[in-house]
Amino acid sequence: MNQLNSILTAGLLLSATVTAADAAEINQLSETEKAEGWRLLFDGESTSGWKGYKRDDAPGTWEVIDGALLMNGAERDRDRGDLLFGQQFGDFHLKLEWKISEGGNSGIFYRGIEAPELNVIYQSAPEMQVLDNDRHPDAKMGVDGNRTAGSLYDL
């Protein structure tokens, strides 16, 4: 299978807060990145290309503010926050920047599937942990740091 390079400059799942210092610069591919085959998944202006788990549109919990994809955690229970890119990829490289709210806990799921017998994305996808290691108790649980930011959650 050909390797597909992908880039996500901002965008997380669940209760993450993602910001960019200079969204105009960050939400663009350089000429070098274009030549290398990178693909921009977030344009810094809209949720175009994104959708919720088992839905056709992006959940209302997500909005674009100042060039960043932001999830309103207060709305999470009303309108699930799982956000997926509308296209599946083979092998890929993912490059991103993220920021989490104080005490926040989130994750980036990958290789998930939307099967009729599954209710939520974590039933089919591994998760890269996105966490405030200093303030969220989950960082102290687990084994050998397998619940800290950047880890493959619980593995």
DATABEL-V34043 format. One record per backbone hydrogen bond with DSSP energy under -1.0 kcal/mol. CO is the residue of the C=O (numbers start at 1). NH is the residue of the N-H. Records with the same first field share a line. If there is no record, write none. Layout:
CO: NH ; NH
This chain:
7: 41
13: 107
16: 71
22: 25 ; 26
23: 27
30: 34
31: 35
32: 36
33: 38
34: 37
39: 7
47: 50
49: 86
51: 84
52: 55
57: 52
59: 62
61: 72
63: 70
65: 68
68: 65
70: 63
71: 73
72: 75
73: 76
75: 79
84: 51
91: 4
93: 6
95: 8
99: 17
101: 104
104: 132
106: 130
107: 13
108: 128
115: 118
120: 123
121: 124
126: 110
127: 153
128: 108
129: 150
130: 106
131: 133
132: 136
136: 139
137: 140
143: 146
145: 148
146: 154
148: 151
151: 129
152: 155
